Amino acid sequence: MTKSYLICPLYILTMAVVPVWLAFPPSLRYPLPIAINKITAVNFTCDSDNFNVSVSTHLPFKGLLFAKDFAQECKSTGDLSNKIFISLHTSGCGVRLSSSSTENGDIQMFYTVNLVIQQDRHLRQISDQEKIVKCQLKDEDLLLKSKALEKTLTNEILGIKLHQRVGRMKDEGWSKELEGKQLEEEINVALSAARAWMEIVPENSEDKGYDTLQVGETALLSVKSTLPAGIGWKVVDCVAHDGLGDSSQKLLDEHGCPVDESLMPALIYGPIRPIALMHHQEASTRFPAFKFPDRDRLHLSCGLQLCKGPCPKAKCDNQTDEIRSPRGFSQITEGEILDRLEVFNSVEVIAPEIDDLRSGDKLQSGKWKNWIWKGVVYSSLVYFSSKLCVKSNLCKPILYINTYWHLVYFLFLSHISLSFFVDEILI
């Protein structure tokens, strides 16, 4: 009788302890200490072309510092000193341009990059760290650097034919005064405020509060410009690339017409908003977010065509490039092309459903096999314990629990095996 009273607690203890033991592998039960080389300081500078970052560590650093998703192309190698430096070009390497408004209504521009501090030169470890670095641009960093634009304004206002052009320049908002110094100051003010940039955000991003896109989610592409009155502009030659140029996809042609409207429709130009001697205008379009297979960063780059007066207009149709005549370009009505600049940006695009499916394909076999051997071990222990317990009347109610466990377990195995079998046939 005494043995029966001992067997029943042993049975209950087995039922309670074994699942916990199976759920936590030795690596979780006895974790090893992690040595982390702490970051003591992060210093950075940025301008329109480069994003420079310096990271200081507590111990000599022998690993890698690189932009996330660009471990081989945008990296810097540690030399066993306590400081490592990296310089990234703002048109690639996952560098992102964003803007925010101050309380006064002024627009502040930022460059952001996600850096990975890899402790070893060749291996990824749990001690590796990620750091998001955000750098505010100065007002002059995004100014349009165009000699042709400066020359055109100077010739138009301060040139020999100044008096013949007064009427037209008045219509464009320039000063009525004809004194050279005053007009020259106005030109300098206009040139110091001329800028253009690109933004890529999720639709209704203000409500969502984040900038990451998912494949298929509606993205909003906006090109914004503030130019001197009398200067027109147009977005042409838009290309999506992986941040390095190894993989690319053309979106808009040299006239600003979409190559494939399912990828990106034509941009819609908003109304012109006069600001003193300047005109502010935005062009935008919505498109379903996409990505390149090997990276989560999508880069877009577009040409910005500057014209004297309105830029030539192109009539885009719905035909494909092969039968479009002549490339969807209508007769030029007015506008002399002065210069061509470039605007660019990047955005993180993830594909959780695609990534989960890939992970499932790789790990499905291992997962269901893992569950099988754990279930076999547990069932064996429960079975032998119940054999010992069957002699005691006190343990008989628990045998019903044992029966229920086996039923659920084998139903689970049947479901997993059937799913795996069907997937193998479909593939």
Secondary structure, DSSP 8 states (H G I E B T S, - for coil): -HHHHHHHHHHHHHHHHHHHHHHS-HHHHS--------EEEEEEEE-SSEEEEEEEEEEEE-SEEEETT-TTTSEEE--SEEEEEEEEETTSTT-EEEEEE-TTS-EEEEEEEEEEEESSSS---TT-EEEEEEEE--GGGGB---HHHHHHHHHHHHSTTGGGGHHHHHHTT--S---HHHHHHHHHHHHHH-EEEEEEEETTHHHH----EETTSEEEEEEEEEEETTEEEEEEEEEEE-SSSSSEEE-B-TTS-BS-TTT----EE---EEETTEEEEEEEEEEE----TT-SEEEEEEEEEEEEBS-------SS-TTT-TTTT-----S-EEEEEEEEEEEEEEE-HHHHHHHHHHHHHHHHHHHHHHHHHHHHHHHHHHHHHHTT-GGGHHHHHHHHHHHHHHHHHHHHHHHHHHHHHHH-
